[in-house]
């Protein structure tokens, strides 16, 4: 395949899980109708709200939500990145922030548990401590989409280039970054980091995002992006919910890597050991 049409779903998920899922299904249908062969959802797509409700909304995988994702992929004959959802873990009271990928037959072909957890205390802003409720994953995950290798990551992972280099080393030509970036950090760092990861690894980066305010006091930056291997933004969402479409010229990957072979000029390699 030389050209891949991707659809990014940007939503303002809130505390009503059923309503969030119904909205996502409408947007996936719209993206497929517009010609998307692969549709990507954002982080925490089924629920963004008070953490007290996590025990009610967390699920096993496979489970009810991923079964709905499988049906959507099969119904529309698309690859579907299920953003991320809260996955039940073996530790009571803590969960995984997990991204799933389905093929056009509705088969679950990849599951990635977010490795880097968002524990920050920004001056003048609300403190975030994702690790209070979320367990970190430990695996670098890739999968095949139309015969091309794709890599999975989630939101705060974006700040850790060693993960993206590991994905590139594993053959990734396209990397997903479903996110719920905060407004405070997003306005200064979101695009810069996405473009950096694309340039460093000479790959496409597809980043569907949450947008808008959510309970009790969160605010997601939005601005879903698609970046090409040269680091150019080829598609960008406005500050509303909806579907963003982009056509990826996959031949650009080999051309950029051939003309500027930085990946083969490397002299140092990351150890790749989780801490």
C-alpha positions as CSV (number, residue, x, y, z in Angstrom):
1,X,0.0,0.0,0.0
2,X,1.4,3.4,-1.0
3,X,-1.3,5.7,0.4
4,X,-3.2,5.3,3.6
5,X,-6.2,7.4,4.6
6,X,-6.5,7.8,8.3
7,X,-9.3,9.3,10.4
8,X,-8.7,10.9,13.8
9,X,-11.6,11.2,16.2
10,X,-11.4,14.2,18.5
11,X,-13.9,14.2,21.3
12,X,-14.7,15.8,24.7
13,X,-15.3,12.7,26.7
14,X,-16.9,13.2,30.1
15,X,-18.3,11.2,33.0
16,X,-21.1,9.5,31.1
17,X,-19.6,6.3,29.6
18,X,-22.6,5.3,27.6
19,X,-22.9,8.8,26.0
20,X,-19.2,8.9,25.3
21,X,-19.3,5.5,23.5
22,X,-22.4,6.5,21.5
23,X,-20.7,9.7,20.3
24,X,-17.5,7.8,19.4
25,X,-19.5,5.3,17.3
26,X,-21.1,8.1,15.3
27,X,-17.7,9.7,14.6
28,X,-16.2,6.3,13.6
29,X,-19.1,5.8,11.2
30,X,-18.5,9.3,9.7
31,X,-14.8,8.7,9.3
32,X,-15.4,5.4,7.5
33,X,-18.0,7.1,5.3
34,X,-15.4,9.7,4.3
35,X,-13.0,7.0,3.2
36,X,-10.8,6.3,6.3
37,X,-9.1,3.0,6.2
38,X,-7.8,3.4,9.7
39,X,-9.6,5.3,12.5
40,X,-7.9,6.4,15.7
41,X,-9.5,7.4,19.0
42,X,-8.0,9.5,21.8
43,X,-6.9,8.5,25.3
44,X,-9.5,7.8,28.0
45,X,-12.1,7.7,25.3
46,X,-14.8,6.1,27.3
47,X,-14.5,8.1,30.5
48,X,-12.9,11.4,31.7
49,X,-14.3,12.3,35.1
50,X,-13.9,11.9,38.8
51,X,-11.5,9.1,39.8
52,X,-14.0,7.8,42.4
53,X,-15.9,6.2,39.5
54,X,-12.9,4.2,38.1
55,X,-14.1,1.0,39.7
56,X,-17.4,1.3,37.9
57,X,-16.0,2.1,34.4
58,X,-12.8,-0.1,34.4
59,X,-13.1,-3.3,32.3
60,X,-11.3,-6.5,31.4
61,X,-9.8,-6.8,27.9
62,X,-11.5,-8.4,26.1
63,X,-14.6,-6.8,27.6
64,X,-17.8,-4.9,26.7
65,X,-16.1,-1.8,25.2
66,X,-13.4,-3.7,23.3
67,X,-16.2,-5.9,21.9
68,X,-17.9,-2.8,20.6
69,X,-14.7,-1.6,19.1
70,X,-14.3,-5.0,17.4
71,X,-17.8,-4.7,15.9
72,X,-17.1,-1.2,14.6
73,X,-13.9,-2.4,12.9
74,X,-15.6,-5.4,11.4
75,X,-18.8,-3.5,10.4
76,X,-16.8,-0.8,8.5
77,X,-13.9,-2.9,7.3
78,X,-11.3,-0.7,9.0
79,X,-8.4,-0.8,11.3
80,X,-9.5,0.8,14.6
81,X,-7.2,2.2,17.3
82,X,-9.3,2.2,20.4
83,X,-7.6,5.2,22.0
84,X,-7.3,4.1,25.5
85,X,-9.6,2.8,28.2
86,X,-9.2,1.8,31.9
87,X,-8.4,-1.9,32.1
88,X,-8.8,-3.9,35.2
89,X,-5.6,-5.1,36.7
90,X,-4.7,-7.8,39.2
91,X,-4.2,-5.1,41.9
92,X,-7.5,-3.8,43.5
93,X,-7.9,-0.1,43.2
94,X,-5.4,0.3,40.4
95,X,-5.8,-0.1,36.6
96,X,-4.0,0.0,33.3
97,X,-4.4,2.8,30.8
98,X,-4.6,0.6,27.8
99,X,-4.7,1.2,24.0
100,X,-6.1,-1.5,21.7
101,X,-5.8,-2.0,17.9
102,X,-8.3,-4.0,15.8
103,X,-8.0,-5.3,12.3
104,X,-10.9,-5.1,9.7
105,X,-12.1,-8.6,10.8
106,X,-12.6,-7.2,14.3
107,X,-9.6,-9.1,15.7
108,X,-7.6,-7.6,18.6
109,X,-4.1,-7.4,17.1
110,X,-2.3,-5.3,19.7
111,X,-2.7,-4.2,23.3
112,X,-0.4,-1.5,24.8
113,X,-0.4,-0.5,28.5
114,X,0.9,3.0,29.0
115,X,4.4,2.9,30.4
116,X,5.0,6.5,31.5
117,X,2.5,7.9,34.1
118,X,1.6,11.6,34.4
119,X,2.7,12.6,37.9
120,X,3.3,16.3,37.9
121,X,2.7,19.4,40.1
122,X,2.7,22.4,37.8
123,X,2.9,25.8,39.5
124,X,-0.5,27.4,39.7
125,X,-2.2,24.3,38.3
126,X,-3.9,21.3,39.7
127,X,-1.5,18.5,40.5
128,X,-1.9,15.2,38.6
129,X,-0.8,11.9,40.0
130,X,-1.8,9.2,37.5
131,X,0.2,6.5,39.3
132,X,-2.2,6.8,42.3
133,X,-4.7,4.8,40.3
134,X,-2.8,3.5,37.2
135,X,-0.2,0.8,37.0
136,X,2.6,1.2,34.4
137,X,2.9,-1.2,31.5
138,X,6.3,-2.7,30.6
139,X,6.1,-3.7,26.9
140,X,7.0,-1.9,23.7
141,X,4.2,-2.8,21.3
142,X,4.0,-2.9,17.5
143,X,1.6,-4.5,15.0
144,X,1.1,-4.8,11.3
145,X,-1.4,-2.6,9.4
146,X,-1.7,-3.3,5.7
147,X,1.7,-4.9,5.8
148,X,3.3,-1.9,7.5
149,X,4.6,-1.8,11.1
150,X,2.9,0.6,13.5
151,X,3.9,1.5,17.0
152,X,1.7,2.2,20.0
153,X,2.1,4.9,22.7
154,X,-0.1,7.0,24.9
155,X,0.0,10.8,25.8
156,X,2.7,11.4,28.4
157,X,4.9,8.7,26.7
158,X,5.5,11.5,24.2
159,X,8.1,13.1,26.5
160,X,10.3,10.0,26.5
161,X,12.1,9.7,23.1
162,X,13.7,6.3,24.0
163,X,10.3,4.7,23.7
164,X,9.9,6.0,20.1
165,X,13.4,5.0,19.2
166,X,12.6,1.5,20.4
167,X,9.5,1.5,18.3
168,X,11.5,2.7,15.2
169,X,14.1,0.0,15.9
170,X,11.2,-2.5,15.9
171,X,10.4,-1.3,12.4
172,X,7.6,1.2,13.1
173,X,6.8,3.5,10.2
174,X,3.7,5.0,11.8
175,X,3.3,5.7,15.6
176,X,0.1,6.4,17.4
177,X,-0.2,8.9,20.2
178,X,-3.8,9.0,21.5
179,X,-3.8,11.7,24.2
180,X,-5.7,13.9,26.7
181,X,-2.9,16.5,26.9
182,X,-3.6,19.2,29.4
183,X,-4.3,22.7,28.2
184,X,-1.4,24.1,30.3
185,X,1.2,21.8,28.7
186,X,-0.4,21.4,25.3
187,X,-0.2,25.0,24.2
188,X,3.6,24.9,24.5
189,X,4.6,21.3,24.1
190,X,2.1,19.2,22.1
191,X,3.0,20.1,18.5
192,X,6.8,20.5,19.3
193,X,7.1,17.1,20.8
194,X,5.0,15.3,18.1
195,X,7.1,16.9,15.3
196,X,10.3,16.0,17.2
197,X,9.3,12.3,17.5
198,X,8.4,12.2,13.8
199,X,11.7,13.9,12.7
200,X,13.9,11.8,15.0
201,X,12.4,8.5,13.8
202,X,11.5,9.5,10.3
203,X,8.0,8.1,10.6
204,X,4.4,9.3,10.5
205,X,2.9,10.3,13.9
206,X,-0.9,10.1,14.3
207,X,-2.2,11.8,17.4
208,X,-5.9,11.9,18.1
209,X,-6.8,14.0,21.2
210,X,-9.4,14.9,23.7
211,X,-10.6,18.5,23.6
212,X,-12.4,20.7,26.1
213,X,-13.3,20.8,29.8
214,X,-14.3,17.8,31.8
215,X,-15.3,17.1,35.4
216,X,-14.2,17.9,38.0
217,X,-11.6,20.6,36.9
218,X,-9.8,19.2,33.8
219,X,-9.2,20.9,30.4
220,X,-7.8,19.0,27.4
221,X,-5.9,20.8,24.8
222,X,-7.2,19.1,21.6
223,X,-5.5,20.0,18.3
224,X,-5.3,16.5,17.0
225,X,-2.3,16.2,14.6
226,X,-0.8,14.1,11.9
227,X,2.9,14.7,11.2
228,X,4.9,13.3,8.3
229,X,8.4,11.8,8.4
230,X,10.0,15.2,7.5
231,X,8.3,16.7,10.6
232,X,5.6,18.7,8.7
233,X,2.1,18.9,10.1
234,X,-0.2,17.6,7.3
235,X,-3.5,17.7,9.2
236,X,-4.7,19.5,12.3
237,X,-8.1,19.6,14.1
238,X,-9.7,22.8,15.2
239,X,-10.9,23.2,18.8
240,X,-14.1,21.2,18.5
241,X,-15.2,17.6,18.4
242,X,-15.1,15.9,15.0
243,X,-13.2,13.8,12.5
244,X,-9.9,14.8,11.0
245,X,-8.8,13.1,7.8
246,X,-5.3,12.7,6.4
247,X,-3.8,10.9,3.4
248,X,-0.4,9.4,4.2
249,X,2.0,8.9,1.3
250,X,3.8,5.9,2.8
251,X,6.5,6.1,0.1
252,X,7.7,9.3,1.8
253,X,9.1,7.2,4.6
254,X,11.6,5.3,2.5
255,X,12.5,8.5,0.6
256,X,13.3,10.5,3.8
257,X,15.2,7.6,5.3
258,X,17.2,7.2,2.1
259,X,18.0,10.8,1.5
260,X,18.8,11.6,5.2
261,X,19.9,8.3,6.7
262,X,20.1,9.5,10.3
263,X,18.8,6.2,11.6
264,X,21.8,4.3,10.2
265,X,24.2,7.0,11.3
266,X,23.6,6.4,15.0
267,X,26.7,5.8,17.1
268,X,25.0,5.3,20.5
269,X,22.0,3.1,21.4
270,X,19.6,3.2,24.3
271,X,20.0,0.5,26.9
272,X,16.3,-0.1,26.7
273,X,15.9,-1.3,30.3
274,X,12.8,-0.3,32.1
275,X,13.3,1.4,35.5
